[in-house]
Amino acid sequence: MMMNYKKKTFICILVLISALMVFIQDLKAEPSSLLGPTGLINTPSAYTGSGFGYYSSGGSTFYKLNYALFSKAIETGMLYDKTGGTRSYNLKLPLISESGYMPQVALGAYNYKSQAVGQTNYIVLSKYVDSLGLTLHMGYMNNGGLKDASKLVNYKTIQDAIDDVKNKSGKTFIGLEYSFFPMFAIIGEYQNEAINGGLRFKPLPVLTLDYDIIDLKNVKNLEKKRILNFNFSFGF
């Protein structure tokens, strides 16, 4: 009797996991980037979504909140540094919806009212290639100027922060997300002469955990290069 009970329990668990994996595969959650807007690691995507997230970096804890309005026709959000007590806001407006060979196109801005740097404006294109399991992103951004380098975290010295903001020569960015299992994806991006990479894990439809590695080529003098980025989707 005990063996039959264990077998039935094991089979039920397998069925539940299988159903969950199918559901997860069909659900396209949109985790937020470390800078606020939905996206990859430090770069935004053209997609919009609603959710809550947090991560720790440079001795500070950041909380993120995004909300998609009017059937995802616009996204607004906030990034809050709990340790420093500062906040900034972001906004994203899709211009063209993804269909067929047409990518999704969006205009956006982040770092609005940031005490560290000026507002950054961007345009980004995103396209999911079903046959390859790839989502491609590329865009152009106009970075805001430096306001107060002492409020920029994750740099070993203030001079590193100043040099990084002032010497940003690359305004174009590219990124990709490759899903190799229903619950896993590899993410990568190139921006401002730095390459970032990571592993995205989706154990539940509403939960995404990113293990991000910042600046793989050690271009910047960062205090913390590995970050766990938690995101909880609101499902709309």
C-alpha positions in Angstrom: 0.0 0.0 0.0 2.8 2.4 1.0 4.6 1.7 -2.3 1.5 2.3 -4.4 0.9 5.6 -2.5 4.4 6.8 -3.2 4.1 5.9 -6.8 0.8 7.7 -7.2 2.2 10.7 -5.4 5.3 10.7 -7.6 3.2 10.5 -10.7 1.0 13.3 -9.6 4.0 15.5 -8.9 5.4 14.8 -12.4 2.0 15.6 -14.0 1.8 18.9 -12.1 5.4 19.8 -13.0 4.8 19.0 -16.7 1.6 21.1 -16.8 3.4 23.9 -15.1 6.3 23.8 -17.6 3.9 24.0 -20.5 2.1 26.9 -18.9 5.4 28.7 -18.3 6.5 28.1 -21.8 3.4 29.8 -23.1 3.6 32.7 -20.7 5.8 35.6 -21.7 6.7 37.4 -18.5 8.7 40.6 -18.8 11.3 41.0 -16.0 12.7 44.5 -15.4 16.3 45.4 -15.9 18.6 46.6 -13.1 17.9 50.2 -14.2 14.2 50.0 -14.0 12.5 49.4 -17.4 11.5 45.9 -18.5 14.5 44.4 -20.4 17.6 42.4 -20.0 20.4 43.4 -17.6 21.2 47.1 -18.0 19.4 47.5 -21.3 15.7 48.0 -22.0 13.5 45.9 -24.4 10.6 47.1 -26.5 8.2 45.0 -24.5 6.1 46.2 -21.6 5.0 44.5 -18.4 3.8 44.9 -14.8 5.8 43.6 -11.9 7.8 44.1 -8.8 11.5 43.3 -8.3 14.6 43.9 -6.1 18.3 43.3 -6.0 21.4 44.4 -4.0 24.5 46.0 -5.5 27.3 48.1 -4.1 26.0 48.0 -0.6 22.5 49.3 -1.6 19.2 47.5 -2.0 17.1 48.5 -5.0 13.3 48.0 -5.4 11.6 48.2 -8.8 8.0 48.6 -9.6 6.5 48.7 -13.2 3.0 49.0 -14.3 1.6 48.5 -17.9 -1.5 50.5 -18.7 -4.1 50.4 -21.4 -3.5 46.7 -22.5 0.3 47.2 -22.3 0.2 50.3 -24.5 2.4 52.2 -22.1 4.7 51.3 -19.2 5.5 53.5 -16.2 7.8 52.6 -13.3 10.0 53.5 -10.4 13.4 52.5 -9.1 14.0 53.0 -5.4 17.4 52.9 -3.6 16.3 51.9 -0.1 19.8 52.4 1.4 20.4 55.8 -0.2 16.8 56.9 0.0 16.7 58.1 -3.6 14.3 57.2 -6.4 14.0 57.7 -10.2 11.3 57.0 -12.7 10.9 55.5 -16.1 8.4 55.5 -19.0 8.1 53.4 -22.1 5.8 53.8 -25.1 5.5 51.1 -27.8 5.2 52.6 -31.3 4.9 49.5 -33.4 3.6 46.1 -32.3 5.5 42.9 -33.1 3.9 40.9 -36.0 5.3 38.6 -38.7 8.7 40.0 -39.7 8.0 43.3 -38.0 9.8 43.9 -34.6 8.3 45.7 -31.7 9.5 49.3 -31.5 9.3 51.5 -28.5 10.5 54.9 -27.2 11.4 55.3 -23.6 13.2 57.2 -20.9 14.7 56.3 -17.5 16.7 58.0 -14.7 14.0 60.7 -14.6 14.6 62.8 -11.4 17.6 60.7 -10.5 20.0 62.4 -8.2 23.1 60.8 -9.7 22.7 61.2 -13.5 20.5 63.0 -16.0 17.6 61.4 -17.9 18.4 58.8 -20.5 16.2 58.6 -23.6 16.2 55.6 -25.9 14.6 53.8 -28.9 14.7 50.0 -29.0 13.6 47.2 -31.3 12.8 43.7 -30.1 11.9 40.6 -32.1 11.2 37.0 -31.1 12.5 34.4 -33.6 10.4 31.3 -32.8 12.4 28.9 -34.9 15.6 29.7 -33.0 14.1 30.3 -29.6 15.8 33.7 -29.7 14.6 37.2 -28.7 16.8 39.9 -30.3 17.1 43.5 -29.1 18.9 46.5 -30.5 18.6 50.2 -29.9 20.1 53.7 -29.5 20.2 55.8 -26.3 21.2 59.3 -25.4 22.7 59.1 -21.9 22.1 61.8 -19.4 24.9 63.9 -17.9 26.5 63.4 -14.5 24.8 65.1 -11.5 26.4 63.6 -8.4 28.9 60.8 -8.7 28.8 60.0 -5.0 25.3 58.6 -5.5 26.4 56.1 -8.1 26.8 52.8 -6.5 28.8 49.6 -7.5 32.0 51.5 -8.4 35.1 51.0 -6.2 35.9 54.7 -6.3 34.0 57.9 -7.1 36.6 58.6 -9.8 35.6 55.3 -11.5 32.0 56.5 -11.6 32.9 59.9 -13.0 35.2 58.3 -15.7 32.5 55.8 -16.7 29.7 58.3 -17.1 31.9 60.9 -18.9 33.6 58.4 -21.2 30.5 56.6 -22.5 31.3 56.5 -26.2 28.9 53.8 -27.3 25.3 54.9 -27.6 24.1 51.8 -29.5 23.3 48.6 -27.7 22.4 45.0 -28.6 21.1 42.1 -26.6 19.7 38.6 -26.9 17.8 36.1 -24.9 18.0 32.4 -25.8 15.5 30.0 -24.2 17.0 26.4 -24.1 14.4 25.0 -21.7 11.0 26.2 -20.7 12.4 27.4 -17.3 15.8 28.6 -18.4 17.3 31.2 -20.8 20.7 32.7 -21.4 20.8 36.5 -21.6 23.5 38.8 -22.9 24.0 42.4 -24.0 26.6 44.8 -25.2 26.5 48.5 -24.1 29.0 51.2 -23.5 31.9 49.0 -24.4 30.9 46.4 -21.7 29.6 42.9 -22.1 27.1 41.7 -19.6 25.7 38.1 -19.4 23.5 36.0 -17.2 21.2 33.1 -16.6 17.4 33.6 -16.4 15.5 31.0 -14.3 11.7 31.0 -14.3 10.5 28.4 -11.6 6.9 29.8 -11.6 4.9 31.8 -14.1 5.0 34.9 -11.8 8.6 34.5 -10.6 11.9 35.2 -12.5 15.4 35.0 -11.1 18.3 36.4 -13.0 21.9 35.6 -12.1 23.7 38.5 -13.8 27.4 39.0 -14.4 28.3 42.6 -15.1 31.2 43.6 -17.3 32.6 40.2 -18.3 35.8 41.9 -19.9 36.6 44.0 -16.8 36.4 47.3 -18.6 35.0 49.0 -15.5 36.3 49.0 -11.9 33.2 47.6 -10.2 32.8 46.6 -6.6 30.2 43.9 -7.3 30.0 42.0 -10.6 27.5 39.2 -9.8 24.0 40.2 -9.0 20.8 38.2 -8.2 17.8 40.1 -9.7 14.4 38.9 -8.5 11.2 39.8 -10.4 7.6 39.0 -9.6 5.1 39.5 -12.5 1.6 40.8 -11.9 0.4 38.9 -14.9 -0.9 41.8 -16.9 
